[in-house]
Amino acid sequence: MLILNCGGTFNKRYNPIDGTLEVPYDNETIEKILSSCEYEFALAGVIYKDSLEMDFGDRKMLAQIILESDEDTFVLVHGTDTMDVTAQFLDEVLKEKKVILTGAMRPFEIDAIEASFNLGMACGFARAVNESGVYICMNGYTVTWDKMAKNKKQGKFELVR
């Protein structure tokens, strides 16, 4: 299994100089969470962006990394605003890989529990399920990407039929 860090709110940290939340160019947040695990996870940073800034080129690069990898299982830490767009794109181009996208509605720096829970659940699901496909893991659910949507009015992910 390979965890790919794409950035997003999950990773955002407060910049005390200009007062903004920014996506840093590092894997510090995920490394902190994984440091409590006995299992050794492989981790690579690939795109350090808010998902609203991601474009087709970013998604194409992400798919290429997955296609060229010897791994068959991936957990993507991704921003929540366009998680569904990336999931749909990956579902169209990946057939023999298992990809679980997860993220957080609040930065780990502000709420360590949500981010840690979502990443842990995504990793557990990735290790337990054998079927290839593209999944979203948020708010206690892990389902195929087309059965989960972000409710932007309520600020949470929910199941759709």
N, CA, C and O of each residue as an XYZ file, in Angstrom:
644
protein
N       0.845     -1.177      0.000
C       0.000      0.000      0.000
C       0.890      1.239      0.000
O       1.928      1.283      0.660
N       0.456      2.237     -0.754
C       1.171      3.512     -0.824
C       0.201      4.644     -0.514
O      -0.861      4.748     -1.129
N       0.567      5.483      0.435
C      -0.218      6.672      0.749
C       0.352      7.826     -0.059
O       1.549      8.108      0.005
N      -0.505      8.491     -0.818
C      -0.099      9.647     -1.619
C      -0.719     10.906     -1.030
O      -1.937     10.997     -0.874
N       0.119     11.862     -0.709
C      -0.344     13.117     -0.125
C      -0.569     14.138     -1.237
O       0.361     14.530     -1.942
N      -1.825     14.558     -1.375
C      -2.179     15.556     -2.392
C      -2.413     16.933     -1.790
O      -2.683     17.886     -2.522
N      -2.313     17.057     -0.469
C      -2.522     18.358      0.173
C      -3.903     18.462      0.775
O      -4.332     17.579      1.518
N      -4.603     19.544      0.456
C      -5.953     19.743      0.967
C      -5.980     20.276      2.388
O      -4.946     20.458      3.031
N      -7.193     20.520      2.857
C      -7.405     21.048      4.201
C      -6.774     20.157      5.261
O      -6.248     20.657      6.256
N      -6.819     18.859      5.064
C      -6.216     17.875      5.968
C      -4.838     18.347      6.439
O      -4.522     18.267      7.626
N      -4.027     18.835      5.511
C      -2.634     19.208      5.762
C      -2.416     20.671      6.139
O      -1.317     21.038      6.556
N      -3.431     21.506      6.001
C      -3.227     22.951      6.170
C      -2.695     23.315      7.554
O      -3.056     22.719      8.569
N      -1.820     24.323      7.544
C      -1.268     24.845      8.798
C      -1.376     26.359      8.780
O      -1.351     27.006      7.733
N      -1.496     26.892      9.983
C      -1.617     28.331     10.169
C      -0.260     28.998      9.959
O       0.748     28.572     10.522
N      -0.251     30.052      9.139
C       0.944     30.854      8.924
C       0.831     32.072      9.838
O       0.010     32.953      9.585
N       1.656     32.136     10.914
C       1.525     33.233     11.877
C       1.963     34.590     11.333
O       1.668     35.623     11.934
N       2.661     34.592     10.205
C       3.127     35.852      9.638
C       2.012     36.571      8.891
O       1.796     37.767      9.086
N       1.298     35.829      8.028
C       0.239     36.500      7.266
C      -1.172     36.088      7.699
O      -2.155     36.586      7.149
N      -1.280     35.189      8.672
C      -2.585     34.830      9.216
C      -3.429     33.924      8.339
O      -4.641     33.836      8.532
N      -2.812     33.249      7.377
C      -3.568     32.368      6.482
C      -3.335     30.911      6.833
O      -2.368     30.562      7.509
N      -4.238     30.072      6.361
C      -4.025     28.635      6.398
C      -3.453     28.249      5.044
O      -4.021     28.582      4.004
N      -2.331     27.549      5.059
C      -1.694     27.188      3.800
C      -1.370     25.706      3.763
O      -1.196     25.071      4.803
N      -1.292     25.160      2.561
C      -0.893     23.775      2.382
C       0.630     23.763      2.277
O       1.182     24.261      1.296
N       1.315     23.204      3.271
C       2.776     23.191      3.233
C       3.303     22.121      2.269
O       2.609     21.150      1.967
N       4.504     22.308      1.805
C       5.153     21.344      0.912
C       5.905     20.314      1.746
O       7.129     20.208      1.670
N       5.155     19.560      2.540
C       5.751     18.486      3.332
C       4.671     17.482      3.707
O       3.487     17.691      3.442
N       5.099     16.396      4.324
C       4.186     15.327      4.739
C       4.066     15.245      6.261
O       3.679     14.211      6.804
N       4.396     16.331      6.936
C       4.469     16.340      8.397
C       3.194     15.839      9.073
O       3.261     15.037     10.005
N       2.058     16.298      8.619
C       0.789     15.915      9.244
C       0.581     14.407      9.165
O       0.280     13.773     10.176
N       0.735     13.838      7.998
C       0.514     12.404      7.823
C       1.571     11.616      8.595
O       1.262     10.587      9.197
N       2.807     12.092      8.579
C       3.869     11.424      9.334
C       3.556     11.393     10.826
O       3.830     10.392     11.489
N       2.985     12.475     11.367
C       2.596     12.497     12.787
C       1.567     11.421     13.079
O       1.678     10.705     14.074
N       0.565     11.305     12.217
C      -0.480     10.296     12.421
C       0.111      8.894     12.321
O      -0.165      8.039     13.163
N       0.914      8.661     11.305
C       1.473      7.328     11.084
C       2.490      6.920     12.143
O       2.762      5.732     12.311
N       3.052      7.887     12.856
C       4.055      7.563     13.875
C       3.471      6.728     15.021
O       4.222      6.103     15.770
N       2.155      6.712     15.162
C       1.528      5.913     16.220
C       1.184      4.501     15.753
O       0.618      3.719     16.516
N       1.519      4.170     14.507
C       1.196      2.852     13.963
C       2.386      1.912     14.061
O       3.537      2.331     13.931
N       2.100      0.647     14.290
C       3.135     -0.378     14.264
C       3.462     -0.770     12.828
O       4.605     -1.102     12.517
N       2.469     -0.733     11.962
C       2.639     -1.090     10.554
C       3.417      0.011      9.849
O       3.192      1.195     10.101
N       4.320     -0.371      8.979
C       5.134      0.591      8.234
C       4.436      0.929      6.913
O       4.357      0.090      6.015
N       3.937      2.148      6.801
C       3.264      2.592      5.592
C       4.241      3.348      4.698
O       5.063      4.127      5.181
N       4.144      3.112      3.392
C       4.913      3.899      2.438
C       4.140      5.187      2.173
O       2.918      5.161      2.020
N       4.847      6.308      2.118
C       4.216      7.619      1.956
C       5.003      8.436      0.951
O       6.233      8.467      0.989
N       4.288      9.100      0.051
C       4.923     10.005     -0.913
C       4.054     11.241     -1.074
O       2.832     11.144     -1.185
N       4.685     12.388     -1.086
C       3.988     13.633     -1.384
C       4.002     13.861     -2.881
O       5.057     13.783     -3.510
N       2.842     14.143     -3.460
C       2.785     14.309     -4.912
C       2.250     15.668     -5.346
O       2.776     16.263     -6.286
N       1.234     16.157     -4.690
C       0.639     17.444     -5.054
C       0.323     18.158     -3.745
O      -0.463     17.651     -2.945
N       0.896     19.277     -3.522
C       0.652     20.011     -2.276
C      -0.228     21.217     -2.588
O       0.247     22.350     -2.664
N      -1.535     20.945     -2.769
C      -2.461     22.007     -3.161
C      -3.788     21.866     -2.429
O      -4.166     20.780     -1.988
N      -4.477     22.977     -2.313
C      -5.886     22.954     -1.983
C      -6.566     22.321     -3.192
O      -6.188     22.617     -4.326
N      -7.539     21.473     -2.984
C      -8.125     20.767     -4.130
C      -8.827     21.700     -5.115
O      -8.993     21.346     -6.282
N      -9.238     22.879     -4.666
C      -9.837     23.839     -5.599
C      -8.814     24.336     -6.622
O      -9.194     24.842     -7.678
N      -7.532     24.197     -6.321
C      -6.469     24.618     -7.238
C      -6.002     23.494     -8.154
O      -5.228     23.732     -9.081
N      -6.466     22.270     -7.903
C      -6.066     21.139     -8.738
C      -6.728     21.240    -10.103
O      -7.859     21.709    -10.231
N      -5.994     20.787    -11.127
C      -6.526     20.824    -12.482
C      -6.349     19.462    -13.156
O      -5.884     18.501    -12.543
N      -6.727     19.406    -14.416
C      -6.649     18.151    -15.173
C      -5.218     17.617    -15.192
O      -5.013     16.409    -15.071
N      -4.234     18.488    -15.340
C      -2.834     18.071    -15.360
C      -2.423     17.395    -14.061
O      -1.691     16.406    -14.076
N      -2.896     17.930    -12.929
C      -2.599     17.316    -11.630
C      -3.217     15.925    -11.542
O      -2.574     14.986    -11.075
N      -4.450     15.795    -11.987
C      -5.133     14.496    -11.925
C      -4.489     13.493    -12.871
O      -4.371     12.311    -12.548
N      -4.077     13.963    -14.023
C      -3.399     13.097    -14.985
C      -2.070     12.607    -14.400
O      -1.735     11.430    -14.535
N      -1.313     13.495    -13.754
C      -0.052     13.118    -13.129
C      -0.290     12.093    -12.021
O       0.452     11.118    -11.902
N      -1.312     12.313    -11.222
C      -1.647     11.395    -10.144
C      -1.983     10.006    -10.698
O      -1.513      8.994    -10.178
N      -2.790      9.967    -11.746
C      -3.138      8.692    -12.377
C      -1.897      8.004    -12.929
O      -1.764      6.786    -12.817
N      -0.999      8.764    -13.516
C       0.223      8.195    -14.089
C       1.097      7.573    -12.996
O       1.658      6.493    -13.182
N       1.206      8.254    -11.867
C       1.974      7.721    -10.739
C       1.385      6.387    -10.295
O       2.117      5.428    -10.054
N       0.071      6.332    -10.189
C      -0.603      5.102     -9.751
C      -0.424      4.000    -10.792
O      -0.124      2.858    -10.441
N      -0.605      4.331    -12.059
C      -0.468      3.326    -13.126
C       0.942      2.758    -13.206
O       1.113      1.570    -13.477
N       1.943      3.580    -12.978
C       3.336      3.140    -13.096
C       3.861      2.457    -11.838
O       4.937      1.859    -11.861
N       3.119      2.540    -10.752
C       3.557      1.960     -9.491
C       3.376      0.437     -9.483
O       2.455     -0.097    -10.101
N       4.264     -0.235     -8.779
C       4.126     -1.671     -8.576
C       3.049     -1.995     -7.544
O       2.575     -3.129     -7.464
N       2.671     -1.005     -6.765
C       1.623     -1.188     -5.765
C       0.270     -1.353     -6.455
O       0.065     -0.888     -7.576
N      -0.645     -2.024     -5.760
C      -2.004     -2.132     -6.300
C      -3.032     -1.435     -5.418
O      -4.210     -1.362     -5.768
N      -2.583     -0.919     -4.269
C      -3.481     -0.283     -3.315
C      -2.920      1.074     -2.914
O      -1.740      1.207     -2.589
N      -3.801      2.090     -2.945
C      -3.384      3.463     -2.660
C      -4.398      4.147     -1.762
O      -5.606      3.957     -1.904
N      -3.889      4.945     -0.838
C      -4.719      5.848     -0.062
C      -4.284      7.243     -0.453
O      -3.106      7.581     -0.341
N      -5.221      8.061     -0.913
C      -4.928      9.432     -1.313
C      -5.492     10.396     -0.280
O      -6.698     10.412     -0.031
N      -4.624     11.196      0.318
C      -5.075     12.280      1.183
C      -5.322     13.454      0.249
O      -4.395     13.950     -0.390
N      -6.562     13.894      0.169
C      -7.005     14.815     -0.882
C      -7.933     15.856     -0.273
O      -8.622     15.578      0.709
N      -7.954     17.033     -0.840
C      -8.911     18.053     -0.422
C     -10.333     17.619     -0.711
O     -10.584     16.881     -1.663
N     -11.255     18.075      0.106
C     -12.639     17.598      0.003
C     -13.460     18.287     -1.079
O     -14.449     17.723     -1.546
N     -13.076     19.491     -1.486
C     -13.917     20.237     -2.433
C     -13.983     19.606     -3.809
O     -15.014     19.702     -4.475
N     -12.912     18.962     -4.258
C     -12.935     18.320     -5.582
C     -12.554     16.848     -5.502
O     -12.126     16.257     -6.494
N     -12.710     16.261     -4.333
C     -12.406     14.839     -4.154
C     -13.209     13.993     -5.136
O     -12.688     13.031     -5.700
N     -14.465     14.344     -5.339
C     -15.320     13.591     -6.252
C     -14.850     13.699     -7.696
O     -14.962     12.732     -8.450
N     -14.330     14.847     -8.095
C     -13.830     15.040     -9.465
C     -12.619     14.136     -9.703
O     -12.529     13.467    -10.733
N     -11.701     14.122     -8.754
C     -10.527     13.262     -8.871
C     -10.942     11.797     -8.851
O     -10.432     10.999     -9.636
N     -11.856     11.440     -7.966
C     -12.315     10.051     -7.875
C     -12.933      9.583     -9.191
O     -12.646      8.481     -9.658
N     -13.779     10.420     -9.784
C     -14.400     10.045    -11.049
C     -13.356      9.881    -12.142
O     -13.418      8.927    -12.918
N     -12.399     10.799    -12.214
C     -11.337     10.706    -13.214
C     -10.536      9.415    -13.029
O     -10.286      8.694    -13.995
N     -10.139      9.126    -11.797
C      -9.347      7.921    -11.542
C     -10.143      6.664    -11.851
O      -9.581      5.686    -12.345
N     -11.436      6.670    -11.572
C     -12.273      5.519    -11.868
C     -12.327      5.241    -13.366
O     -12.441      4.088    -13.782
N     -12.245      6.295    -14.175
C     -12.289      6.132    -15.620
C     -10.993      5.567    -16.194
O     -11.014      4.898    -17.227
N      -9.855      5.834    -15.526
C      -8.567      5.420    -16.104
C      -7.899      4.247    -15.379
O      -6.980      3.635    -15.924
N      -8.336      3.929    -14.180
C      -7.726      2.840    -13.419
C      -8.698      1.672    -13.323
O      -9.849      1.854    -12.925
N      -8.250      0.493    -13.679
C      -9.147     -0.664    -13.611
C      -8.648     -1.745    -12.659
O      -9.461     -2.450    -12.060
N      -7.368     -1.893    -12.506
C      -6.810     -2.974    -11.693
C      -6.177     -2.464    -10.409
O      -5.336     -3.147     -9.824
N      -6.562     -1.283     -9.964
C      -5.995     -0.689     -8.760
C      -7.110     -0.419     -7.763
O      -8.270     -0.248     -8.136
N      -6.736     -0.383     -6.484
C      -7.661     -0.030     -5.422
C      -7.201      1.321     -4.878
O      -6.068      1.458     -4.419
N      -8.090      2.320     -4.934
C      -7.750      3.682     -4.527
C      -8.812      4.165     -3.539
O     -10.009      4.126     -3.823
N      -8.351      4.619     -2.382
C      -9.251      5.163     -1.370
C      -8.873      6.614     -1.142
O      -7.755      6.903     -0.716
N      -9.788      7.527     -1.421
C      -9.554      8.946     -1.183
C     -10.125      9.320      0.174
O     -11.237      8.929      0.527
N      -9.351     10.076      0.921
C      -9.822     10.568      2.213
C      -9.300     11.980      2.411
O      -8.411     12.428      1.687
N      -9.843     12.663      3.370
C      -9.433     14.038      3.655
C     -10.000     14.456      4.993
O     -10.295     13.621      5.848
N     -10.147     15.740      5.163
C     -10.702     16.269      6.409
C     -11.382     17.604      6.130
O     -10.951     18.374      5.271
N     -12.434     17.854      6.861
C     -13.150     19.120      6.727
C     -12.439     20.234      7.487
O     -12.609     21.415      7.184
N     -11.643     19.843      8.474
C     -10.867     20.806      9.267
C      -9.416     20.359      9.280
O      -9.153     19.156      9.303
N      -8.464     21.285      9.266
C      -7.049     20.914      9.282
C      -6.681     20.090     10.526
O      -7.233     20.299     11.607
N      -5.750     19.162     10.355
C      -5.227     18.373     11.472
C      -4.750     19.280     12.597
O      -4.924     18.963     13.774
N      -4.154     20.399     12.237
C      -3.640     21.341     13.231
C      -4.759     21.894     14.120
O      -4.515     22.260     15.270
N      -5.973     21.955     13.595
C      -7.119     22.463     14.349
C      -7.902     21.327     14.999
O      -8.324     21.445     16.149
N      -8.097     20.234     14.277
C      -8.843     19.083     14.784
C      -8.119     17.807     14.385
O      -8.365     17.256     13.313
N      -7.231     17.342     15.244
C      -6.425     16.153     14.940
C      -7.267     14.884     14.883
O      -6.879     13.917     14.227
N      -8.400     14.872     15.551
C      -9.203     13.653     15.624
C      -9.808     13.302     14.269
O      -9.676     12.164     13.819
N     -10.462     14.241     13.615
C     -11.130     13.930     12.346
C     -10.134     13.420     11.312
O     -10.363     12.376     10.700
N      -9.041     14.134     11.108
C      -8.052     13.739     10.106
C      -7.467     12.364     10.438
O      -7.334     11.512      9.560
N      -7.124     12.158     11.699
C      -6.538     10.882     12.114
C      -7.528      9.731     11.915
O      -7.158      8.664     11.425
N      -8.777      9.953     12.297
C      -9.812      8.932     12.139
C      -9.996      8.574     10.667
O     -10.028      7.396     10.309
N     -10.116      9.594      9.814
C     -10.349      9.331      8.394
C      -9.179      8.586      7.763
O      -9.387      7.644      6.999
N      -7.950      8.999      8.074
C      -6.788      8.316      7.501
C      -6.697      6.884      8.025
O      -6.440      5.960      7.254
N      -6.903      6.695      9.321
C      -6.855      5.349      9.884
C      -7.905      4.439      9.285
O      -7.633      3.280      8.970
N      -9.105      4.969      9.128
C     -10.186      4.174      8.549
C      -9.882      3.822      7.085
O     -10.124      2.696      6.652
N      -9.360      4.777      6.340
C      -9.015      4.539      4.932
C      -7.938      3.465      4.809
O      -8.026      2.585      3.953
N      -6.925      3.539      5.667
C      -5.848      2.541      5.626
C      -6.364      1.161      6.022
O      -5.986      0.160      5.413
N      -7.213      1.102      7.027
C      -7.793     -0.172      7.439
C      -8.646     -0.783      6.341
O      -8.556     -1.981      6.071
N      -9.467      0.034      5.714
C     -10.308     -0.439      4.612
C      -9.430     -0.943      3.469
O      -9.699     -1.995      2.889
N      -8.377     -0.187      3.148
C      -7.479     -0.557      2.050
C      -6.854     -1.933      2.278
O      -6.670     -2.706      1.338
N      -6.536     -2.221      3.515
C      -5.905     -3.505      3.833
C      -6.926     -4.642      3.923
O      -6.561     -5.806      3.759
N      -8.189     -4.325      4.178
C      -9.194     -5.360      4.414
C      -9.980     -5.766      3.173
O     -10.470     -6.893      3.095
N     -10.107     -4.868      2.208
C     -10.946     -5.125      1.039
C     -10.077     -5.518     -0.148
O      -9.038     -4.909     -0.405
N     -10.513     -6.535     -0.859
C      -9.721     -7.045     -1.980
C     -10.128     -6.477     -3.334
O      -9.335     -6.517     -4.275
N     -11.336     -5.952     -3.453
C     -11.840     -5.516     -4.752
C     -11.173     -4.223     -5.209
O     -11.034     -3.271     -4.441
N     -10.769     -4.210     -6.465
C     -10.267     -2.970     -7.076
C     -11.413     -1.993     -7.203
O     -12.579     -2.387     -7.213
N     -11.080     -0.722     -7.298
C     -12.094      0.312     -7.460
C     -11.637      1.590     -6.803
O     -10.582      1.643     -6.171
N     -12.447      2.622     -6.961
C     -12.154      3.921     -6.372
C     -13.212      4.200     -5.313
O     -14.411      4.171     -5.589
N     -12.751      4.468     -4.102
C     -13.606      4.639     -2.941
C     -13.352      6.004     -2.296
O     -12.288      6.599     -2.467
N     -14.341      6.482     -1.559
C     -14.175      7.673     -0.722
C     -14.430      7.245      0.716
O     -15.404      6.553      1.015
N     -13.533      7.671      1.599
C     -13.634      7.368      3.026
C     -13.729      8.683      3.793
O     -12.740      9.401      3.938
N     -14.927      8.989      4.280
C     -15.169     10.222      5.043
C     -16.301      9.983      6.036
O     -17.217      9.207      5.763
N     -16.240     10.635      7.164
C     -17.324     10.644      8.155
C     -17.799      9.259      8.570
O     -18.993      9.051      8.785
N     -16.875      8.310      8.684
C     -17.246      6.978      9.143
C     -17.752      6.039      8.073
O     -18.143      4.914      8.382
N     -17.758      6.465      6.831
C     -18.192      5.633      5.709
C     -17.047      5.437      4.734
O     -16.222      6.331      4.543
N     -16.999      4.262      4.115
C     -16.118      4.024      2.972
C     -16.950      3.291      1.940
O     -17.357      2.147      2.140
N     -17.197      3.978      0.824
C     -18.040      3.429     -0.238
C     -17.435      3.807     -1.584
O     -16.541      4.649     -1.656
N     -17.929      3.178     -2.650
C     -17.461      3.576     -3.976
C     -17.733      5.064     -4.164
O     -18.703      5.607     -3.635
N     -16.869      5.702     -4.917
C     -16.870      7.167     -5.042
C     -18.235      7.740     -5.433
O     -18.580      8.847     -5.020
N     -19.002      7.007     -6.214
C     -20.280      7.525     -6.715
C     -21.422      7.410     -5.700
O     -22.549      7.815     -5.982
N     -21.128      6.861     -4.528
C     -22.159      6.717     -3.497
C     -21.943      7.669     -2.315
O     -22.583      7.537     -1.272
N     -21.020      8.638     -2.499
C     -20.700      9.591     -1.438
C     -20.597     10.975     -2.059
O     -20.034     11.144     -3.141
N     -21.144     11.958     -1.364
C     -21.070     13.338     -1.863
C     -20.865     14.291     -0.699
O     -21.293     14.026      0.425
N     -20.210     15.393     -0.983
C     -20.020     16.427      0.021
C     -21.255     17.322      0.044
O     -21.648     17.889     -0.975
N     -21.851     17.436      1.216
C     -22.956     18.363      1.413
C     -22.319     19.674      1.874
O     -21.967     19.821      3.044
N     -22.173     20.613      0.960
C     -21.461     21.852      1.258
C     -22.246     22.754      2.211
O     -21.657     23.583      2.904
N     -23.555     22.601      2.249
C     -24.359     23.411      3.179
C     -24.187     22.941      4.617
O     -24.181     23.751      5.544
N     -24.046     21.624      4.802
C     -23.901     21.080      6.155
C     -22.444     20.828      6.540
O     -22.150     20.550      7.703
N     -21.533     20.925      5.573
C     -20.121     20.740      5.862
C     -19.759     19.324      6.243
O     -18.969     19.097      7.160
N     -20.352     18.352      5.522
C     -20.035     16.956      5.792
C     -20.297     16.121      4.547
O     -20.986     16.550      3.621
N     -19.738     14.933      4.547
C     -19.999     13.980      3.477
C     -21.153     13.109      3.881
O     -21.334     12.802      5.060
N     -21.942     12.706      2.892
C     -23.074     11.821      3.184
C     -23.293     10.852      2.038
O     -22.867     11.081      0.906
N     -23.962      9.776      2.363
C     -24.257      8.755      1.364
C     -25.324      9.262      0.407
O     -26.251      9.969      0.800
N     -25.172      8.884     -0.861
C     -26.181      9.184     -1.882
C     -26.587      7.883     -2.530
O     -25.826      6.915     -2.508
N     -27.734      7.843     -3.087
C     -28.227      6.585     -3.704
C     -28.124      6.641     -5.182
O     -28.488      5.682     -5.863
